[in-house]
Amino acid sequence: MKNSLTTELDLEASLAESSPDALDLHFRAMTAFRLLTRDDELALARRLERADLSITRALLHREEGREALRNLAAALRDGELRVEDAVRNPAAGSDEDLPTWIDRVLLRARARGRRRSRPRAYGLRLHPRAVRHIARELADRRALEPRNARLRETLADLERYRRDADRATEELVQSNLRIVVTFARRYRGMPLVDLIQEGNLGLLRAIDKFDHRRGLRFSTYAAWWIRHALGRALADQSKMIRLPVHLSGAVQRVRRAQERLHRETGREPSTEELATRTGLMIDQVRRALDVVAQPISLATPVTSAGDREAGEVGDLVPDTTTLAADDVAADGELRTETRDLLSELPEREAEVIRLRFGLGGGVERTLEEIGARLSLSRERARQLERDALRKLRVVSERRRLRAHLSR
């Protein structure tokens, strides 16, 4: 059965799709939830943490729960479950070390159990998806063992603490929906209702990752995850720009570093920090950050001062493919001069330069592409390019000197 939070988020989407006025109703409904103070956020975060840790303790207290945790660790090892679907600790480890961490928690709990003391959770906070998975597993087992009192008590404890966690999560979500809408309105390229849904997912992700001990306000922390979710949704779904392979890799590295550093420090990382973490040059990081800034569709309507549609964004982009009359003449002279310069080179070197810089109306080629076309290695193509450019500089300087002496 869906919890109230999931039901509410699903209801948002269905309402927004069913009526043009549904978004207005949704916006008005948001005002029923007051904004949280720093103390309110801290209290809710602590409530959620207590509920999460109570769930872990309830599972560790009885053998049936410990077995369910062992099965969870096995599912992680086998790749059947992702880390982000298993725990919501900000400091949770990678796919490889999380199962080991769970095993260590189980060993400690067993050692404390011999002393008949209350088990500790050791900071293990299970994600709601993992809790639902375990609850289903225990419910299936109870159907086979209806007289197992310990199993019945474990399920009852689990359900009680799940409700506590859901209520705290629901309050955090409801009180921050306005932030989602504020950011969603700033983006273009998707319907507003879809942007709000993506922003809601980012908000839920922020709740999973938030650590109140860092002293950061939840609303400040959530804003980063909401923007990240909106940006990623536009990048994944719009697909308006295809990046070169080398730049795409740099963008991915910078994005991952941004997420890690933000989790570690609770703030936006600097360009220098990103360069250190990724091993990229600062200029490369800046280019990657420029790409991360989300594109706007050329089909986005543009409105005038009177809110009347005045065309599309594409109408405002200058046509760089059509040259003015002066540019046509200059371009003709440049082509003639370039052709004369290349005539001074051996044919193979001239061809490398034509391909490399897209001369003669072609497109710029990489060294790998040039090598494949001319049956050369990449290194040999690079050497030919270097030699050709050096010769062209000499030829150009010689011609300038000759022109100067002839005056």
Secondary structure, 3 states (H helix, E strand, C coil): CCCHHHHHHHHHHHHHHHCCCHHHHHHHHHCCCCCCCHHHHHHHHHHHHHHHHHHHHHHHHCHHHHHHHHHHHHHHHCCCCCHHHCECCCCCCCCCCHHHHHHHHHHHHHHHHHCCCCCCCCCCCECHHHHHHHHHHHHHHHHHCCCCHHHHHHHHHHHHHHHHHHHHHHHHHHCCHHHHHHHHCCCCCCCHHHHHHHHHHHHHHHHHHCCHHHCCCHHHHHHHHHHHHHHHHHHHHHCCCCCCHHHHHHHHHHHHHHHHHHHHHCCCCCHHHHHHHHCCCHHHHHHHHHHHCCCCCCCCEEECCCCCEEEEHHHHCCCCCCCCHHHHHHHHHHHHHHHHHHCCCCHHHHHHHHHHHCHHHCCCCCHHHHHHHHCCCHHHHHHHHHHHHHHHHHHHHHHHHHHHHCC
